[in-house]
Every structure is written in structure tokens, then in C-alpha cells.
């Protein structure tokens, strides 16, 4: 079992301001080996915190958690909760307690553990790329020092405290992803994590249904910068138009470093000569923040696209700030892998498939489209194919959704895309209808597939579908479920007809 920073039940109860407790009287000094909110996972020697949810109250699963090895229970007070917990305390001889708000209590426990750690903490937020940047930084830092990082997308009011609770006594660096979809979420999460370094990957039009406007997004993301104390460092994207206002949120004594994947001359860390191919992305490092030995160093990452380079640059800036071994970190770039459904590349019968179906907003769709335009296609000997783009709906865009989908359709029409496949409903008032109409009006070769199954059929059709040497990039918000389209297209190509190369293009970009 991994040894975590020790915390006693007495400390837990003090942090949470428990309302009521029962169980063994000698339990106050009991050391907790961790905290969990899921009775189905590893609960051995842990405190189980029962959190009320939209469908189930976690307190109902306290007995199952104790049966699995949990040594104590904390649940939100409510009708019948104390009675059920008191029975459990008697039957299983375990300490139990209630609190006014289980989510706030979870945060308080996480903050208490964070206060015991001397690890350098990096908080990461942004409209695009925060999870990918977190994974990059965790991998590169992990090559040089003991590092703990958020699992999956543990970036909300539950995920951030659970991340803090995974810190071990020997943890040197802690990487915390911090997300938001409503105003006022980042500030309290940052107060729990107390980052020494804050990375804002960018400010874009994401979660507009909750944040209202681009101004609202910038205000919310800037809360992470504002949380830094004197001596901290903010790492910002020089290519983002909202960076000046983010910089203005930094308190006195906070250092600001910038990165750029687009050649911004003022950036402290940048990349030149970017080229993209099926094997990954190559670039040259530059910038005043780098030690002399790293200037002009060529780097190849097994990730795709300019925005992947931006994520790596942000991570490298944090490594420099934390004083980690930059050379060893750069050697570790070969270990990088894309997060699931975030520009995952694979080959199927000579077709390059790029799965970017995890999330989408106008900026990330534009970046993915440019990646497809610039990518070297898999045809050998200078033989290229066609560039296919499959798009589903972008979610959580609020009242501006149709206008922003229209904007994306116009953008795709201006790009060098050979065929666009719009997947999903296009009835009256549907956002995808605006995207489809704009793309068709712009002259791009566009087809509509009302369902994932229809999209798969169109893409794998022996007469008019994908052929060897082609590339397909799939992009949508997670709710659209287009990761299933990628899986089914891959399976269909492997199981289907013998594809033949498309007619050669005269030029292969990059």
C-alpha cells in the first residue's frame, strides 16, 4: 500500500467541524491511510466520506465501505443518517460521524493534508489543453522527482480534494488540474491547493452556458493567477489575446513567464520550425527562460499538433521554475502519450485516424482543423491522400451556440479540407444545422450523417469512403459520443474491403 501523509481521525473531525459522532472512544488517534468517496474502489484502511448525489446518497453505502475495509465513516447529516450510522458503529465497531456539508468537509480534509506537504504545487487551468498539459507535466517531472498528479479529469470540487489527499510524505511536486463551468468555482479550489505555480493554457469560448461570455471565462480563469502569493509564478500563453488581463491579476511579487508556439518574440519560452507527421511533432526550443544548453535544441514529441507543442512548452516552463532537471525532462518526452480521445493517432489499413472526440469549443476545433491541414499524410514516397474532418456538436455554449457553430462551419470552409462529415441532428434550431449550412455555402465538400452509425457507413464505404493515404480527424464535445465513431471506423476498415490509395496530391504539407 502506498504510504500517504498521515492524518488522524481527530484532525479530520477538527477540520470538518463534525456535528455528531459515535463509535469506539479510543478512535481519535486512529491514523487514516487515505480518503475515498467510492465504496466500490479500494477502501482498505481509509475514511469513507458519503456525499449526497443527484441519484444516490453516499451515506447509504457506508456499510458496504466498512465491509470492504474502511476504518471510519463521515457522512452529510440528513434524515435517518445518524440512526443508520449508529447501528453501523455498534455492529462493526467503527467510528462514524456526520457533518453539515460532505463536499466542504472533503475539501477541508484535503486542505489539511496540503498544509502538511512541502511539495511544490502547480495548478493548471484553461479552456483547452489543461488535462493534456497536466499529463505532460506529470510525465516530465516524474522523470526527475517524486510527483503526484490529478487522476483522469479530477478537476472539480470533489476531484481536487481527492488529488490533495493522494500526496505522500516524499512527494516533491504536486500537479493539480482545476476546472470550471460556472463563475466562482476556481477561487475556492485554488484556496485548497495553494499553488506555487499557476498555468493558464488559454482563454477560449468554452462553458459559455455557465460563464456567459469570453469576458466571464477570462475572469474565472484569472482567479487561479490571483490566488498566487508573493514568490509564486504565473505561466501564461503569449499567443492568447486575453493574457494581458490575466497578467494584471498577478499580485505584487508574483513572477510571470510566457510561452508561445506561434513565434511570439516576447515569449520567455518558445518553439520554432514546427512540423507534424504521423510519427509526432518536431520543433526547436528557444527563449530567455531556458538555460544556454537548451537553446536551439531539437525536440520530437509523440503527440500531434501546434497545441501539443504549446502544452509541452507550458510544462517545460514549470519545470524550469521548480528547478527540476530540464535535460532529464527533455529526455522523457519520448514517454509522452496523448490522453484518451485527445488527438490519439492510429493507423487502420493505411488510413491515419486522429481521435480528438473528448471535448470541443470553437478554438479547439480551429486548432484541430489546422493540425489536419498541416499534417503530413501517410502516403509513402510523396504520395498524399485526402483530409477528412468529422465534426459533432460543441456543447455548453449557451445562447451563442448556433452562431458559434456557424463560425466553425465558415472556418472549415476556408481550410484545405477535402471532405467534411457532420455527425448528429440538423433539424430546425439545432446548432449543427448552422455549421452544416455555413460549410456548404462556403463550398467545402460536405456530407451529413444523422447518427454515428450513418457516419461509420459513409466513412467506410468501399466506393466513396476512406482510402489508404487518407487522414480522418474526429472532433466533438464528449456528449456527442464520437469516440465510438472512431472505434467503429477503425474496426470497419480492418474488417472491410481492401482499400487502395487515393489519387496522389501534388504536394504533402510539412
N, C-alpha and C positions, 0 to 999 in steps of 0.2 A: 504494500500500500504506500502511495506517495505521501510523504510527511508534509503537512501544511503548517502554516503559522498557528501555534496553539491558541485556543480561546476557550475559556471556561464558561460553564453554564451561568455562573454568577455574572460574568462580564456580558454575556448575551442578554440576560434579563435586565441588567442595568442599562444597556444601550437601547433596548426596546421598550423600556418602561412598562413592563408586563402588568396587566390588570388583575390577574389571578393565577395561582399556581398550585400544584398538588403533586404528590409522589414522594419518593424517598427523601428524608430530611437531610441526608448526607450528600445530596447530589450537587450542591452548589459548586463544589470544587471539581466537578466532572469535566474533563477535557474533551472537547468536541473535535473529531477528526475531519470535519467538513460540514457543509450545509447543503441540503437538497430540497427541491420543491416537487420532485417527481418520485412517487413511491414505486414506480416500475423500474427505476435505474438502480445504480449502486448506492445503497443507503447504509451500508455497514459502518457502524460507529459514528454515524452522522446525526446532526439535528435535522429533523424533518419540519419544514415550515409549510403549513397548509394555507394556500392562497385561494380566496374565492375567485371563480372564473365565471364567464358568461353562461356556461352549461353545467359545471360541477363546482362544488365547494371542496377545496383541498382538504379541509378538516375531515371529510368523510373517509379519506384514505389513510388516516393516521394509524389505524390498527394494522393495515397492510404494510405500512412502512416499518412499524415496530417488529412485525413478524419477519421482515426482510433484514433486520439488524439495526435499525435506527435506535439510538440510545436516549433520545429526548424528542419532545414534540412541542411546537409552538404554532398556534392557530389563531385566526382572527375571531374575536368574540362574536357570538350570534346566538340565535335561538337554539337551545339544546346542545350547544358546543361544549359547555363546561360539564354538563352531565355525562356526555359521551366520553370526554377525556378523563373524567374522574374514574369512570369504570375501567378505562384502559390503564390508568395509573395503578389501580388496585390489582387488576388481573395480571399485568405484565411487569409490575414494579419498576415503572419508568417515570421520570419527571415530565410533567406536562404543564403547559401554561397557555394563557390567552393574552392577546394584545388588541389594541384598538384598530390597527391597520397593519395587516401582514406584509404588504408591499413596502411600506415605510420602515417596518421593522427589519425586513431583509436588507434594505439599504443601510440602515443603522449598523447592522452586524458587519456588512461589507466595509463600511467606513471605519469601524473599529479595527478590523484586520488591516486595512490600508494604513492606518496610523502606526501600526507595529512594524511596517515594512520599510526598509531603506532602499528599495528598488527605485530606479529611475523610471518614471511613468510617462508614457507617450499616449495622449488622447488623439483620436483620429475621427474627423467628420468630413462631410462633403456631399454634394448632390450626386456625384458619380465617383466610383473608384475607391470608396472608403474601405470596403471589405477586401478588395484586391490589394490595396496598399497595406492594410493590416497584415495580410498573409505574407506579402513580400518582406515587410519589416521583420516579422516574427522569424521567417526563414533566415534572413541575412544576419540578424542579431544572434539567432540561435547557434550560428556557426562560431561565435566568439565568446558567448557568455550565457549563463542560465537565464532563460527567457520564458515568460508566461504571457499568453495572449488570449483574447476572446475566442471562444469556440464558435464555429459557424458564424451566424449573424447575431451573436449575443450583444445587442447594442441598445437595449431599451431599459425600462425601469426595473425589470427583472434580470435581464442578461448582464447588465453592468455590475450589479452587486455580486452575482454569481461568479463573474470573472475575478473580482477583487478577492473573493473567498477561495480562489484556487492558488493564491500566492504562497510559495514555500519560503522557509527561512533563508534559503540560499539563492532565491530569485534576485537577479541583478537588474533585470529590465522587465517591465510590465507594459504590454501594448493593449490598449482599451479602445474598442470601436464604440462610438457614441452616435446614435441615430436619432431622428426626429420625424414626426409628420404633423405636429401641432405646435403652436407657439408655447414657449416656456418649458420645453422638455429638456433641452441641453444643459441649461444652467444648473439644475439640481443634480443631474448626473455628473457634471464636471465637479460639483462641490463634493461628491462622494469620492471620485477618483483623484482629485487634486493633482492634475498633470503637471509635470515639469516641462514637457514639450507638447505643443498643440499643432497638429497638422490639419489644415483645411484644404482638401484636394481641389475643390472648385465650388462655385455657387451657380446653380442652374435651376431650370424650371421643373423641379420635382416636388411632389406632395403639395401642389398648389391648392388642392381641395381643403387642406388643413391650414397651410401657411399663407394662402391668399394671393400672393404676388411674389415676384422676384425680390422686391424690397423686403418682404416678410421672410423669404428664405435667407437672404443676406443677414438680416437682423438675428435670426435664430442661429445660424452657423457661427456668427461672430461672437456668440455667447461663450464658445469654447476659448477663443482668444482672450476674451475679457476675464476669464477665470484664472489666467496665469498670474502668479505673483512675481514680484521683482526677482530677477535672476533666471526667470523662465525664458523659453524661446518659442516663438510662433513661426511655423514653416508654411508659407503661402505660395500660391500659384501665380507667377508673374504673368501668365497668359490669360488669367481670369479678369474681366473688366471690373469686378467688384472687389478686387484685392485692396485698392486704396482705402476703402471704408472698413475693411477687416483690419488693416494695419492701424487705422485710427482707434480701434477698440483696445489695442495693447496698452497696458498700464505703464507708468514710468518704471524704468529698469528692466523691461522685457525686451529681449533681442528679437529682431525679425530677420529671417532668412527667406529668400525666394528661390524658386526653381522654375525652369522653362524647358519644354520640349519643342518649342516653336521658334527658338532663336532669339528670344528677348535679350538684348545686350546687357540690360541692367541686372539680370538674374545672377544670384550667387552660385547657382549650380545649374548647368545646362547640358544639352545634348545637341550635337551636330551630326550631319551625314547619316540620318536615319534611313534604313532600308528594311523592308518587310518581305518575308518569304515564308513558304510552308514550314521551314525549319525554325522560324522565330524572327526576332528583330535585332538588327545591329545598329550601334550608334557609337559616337565618340564623346567622351566626357570633357567638360570644360567648366570653368567658373572659379572665382576667387575664394570660395569656401573650401575648395579642395586642396589637399597638400600637393606640393610640387610634383611628387612622383605619380600622382593620379591624373595630372593634366594631360589631355590628348590620348588617354588610354582607351583602346577599343574594347567594347563590351558587346557580347551577344547574349540575349536572354531568350529562353524557350517560351516566350509569350508574344502575342501578336499586337502590333499597333503602336501608334504615337502615344495614345493614352496609357498603354502599358509602360512605356518609357517614362511618362510623367509620374506614374506611381512608383517606379523604381527610383527616380530622382528624389522624390519626397522622402522615401525610405532612407536613401543614402545621406540626405541632409540630416535626418535624425541620428543616424549612426555617427556622423561627424560631431554633432552636438553632444552626444552621450559619451564621446571619447572611446568608442569601440574600435576594434581593429578593422580599418577600411579595406586593407588588402585581402584579409581573410573573408570579409563580407563579399567583396567582389568575386572572389573565387567561388563563393557559394551560389552565385547567380545561376549556375547550371542546375541547381536543385529546385529552382522555382517551377511551380506548376500553376496553371490557372485554377481559380476556384470553380466549383461545378457550375456549368451553364454561363460562365463568364469568359467568352472568347476561347472556348475549348475547341481545338482544331483536331480533326481526324481525317483519315482518308478512307474512301469506300469506292473500290473499282475505278481508281484514277480520278475521283471527284474529291476536291477539298471541301469538307464540311466544317463550318465555324458556328458553334453553338453559343450564342450570346443572349439566350432567352430568359435570363434571370430577372432582368429589370430594364426599364426603358423610360427615358424622357427625351425631349427634343434635342438636347445637347448630346446625349449619349448615342442617339440614333444617328446624328450627323457624324460623330466621331467614328462609329462603326461603319457607316457608309464610305467614309474616306479611307478607312482601312481596306475595305473591299476593293475600292478603286485603285489603290496603290499597291496592293499585294501582288507579288509575283505568282502567277498561276502555275498549277502543277504540270502542265505540258512540258515535256523534255525537249532539249535541242532547240530552244527558242520558239517552240510551238505553244501558243496560248489557247484558251478556250473562252467561255462566256462567264460573265459575272452575274450571278443570280442573287437577289435580295428578297427574303421573305419577311414581311412585317405583320405583326399583330398589334392589338390596341395598346397604347400607353395609358396606364392607369393613374388615378389620383390627381388629375389635372383640373378638376373643378369646372367652373363655368367656361373657362378658356379652352376646354378640351377639343372641341371641333375646330376652332381657329388654329390651335397648335398642330393638330393632325393635318390640316390643310397646309400649314407651313412645311411640315415634313414631306408631304407629297410634292410640293414645289421644289424643295431641296433635292429630293431624289431625282426629279425630272431634269435637274441641271447637272447631275452627276453622270459619270460614264458607266451607267449600269445597263447591262444588256436586257435583263428582264426582271420585273418586279412582280412578286406574288403577294397579294393582300389576303390575309387569312383571318376570317371572322365575319360577323354580321355587318351588312352595309345598308340596312333599312333606313327609313327617314329618321333623322336625328341621331343616327349612330356616328360616333367620331370617325370610324374607319371609312364611312361614306365620303367624308370631306377629303381624306387622304387619297382615296381611290380616284375621285373626280379630279383633284388637282394633278395627280400623276398622269392621268390620261390626257388632260388638257395640255400638259407640258410635253407630250409626245413620247414618253417612255413606254416601251413595250410592257403592258401591264395586264395581268390576269387576276381574277378574283376566285378565291376558294372559300365557300361559306363555312367550311369546317376543317379541322385538322386532317380528317380522312380524305377529304376532297383535295386538300393541298398535297398530301402524300401521293395521291393518284396522279395529279398533274406533274409533280416533280419527277416521278419515277416512270412516267410513260415512255415506252420504248421509241416512239416516233417523235415526240416533241419535248421530252424531258431532259434531265441532266445527262451529260455525256462526259467521257473521260477528258480531262484537261479543264473542266469547268470548276467553278468555285461557288458555293452557296453559303451565304451568311443569314442566320435566322435571329431576329431581334423582336422582343416584345416585353411587356411587363409580365411578372410572374403569373398573374391571374389568368392570362391568356393560355397558359399551358403549352407554349410552343416547343418546350424541350421534348415533348412527346413527338412532335413533327420530326425533329432531328433524328430521334431514335428510330422512328418508323421509316424514314427515308434511307437511313444507313442500312437497316435490315432489308428494305426493298431492293436497294442497289446490289447488296451482296447476294441476295437470293434471285434476282431478276435476270434480265436479258444481258447479253454481252455488249457492254457499251463500247462505242467507237469514238475516236477523237473528233471533236468539232472541227469545223473549217478553221485553219490557222489564222490567227490575227497577225498583223504586220509588225506588232511591237508588244513586248512584255514590259510593263512598267516596273521600275525598281529592280 
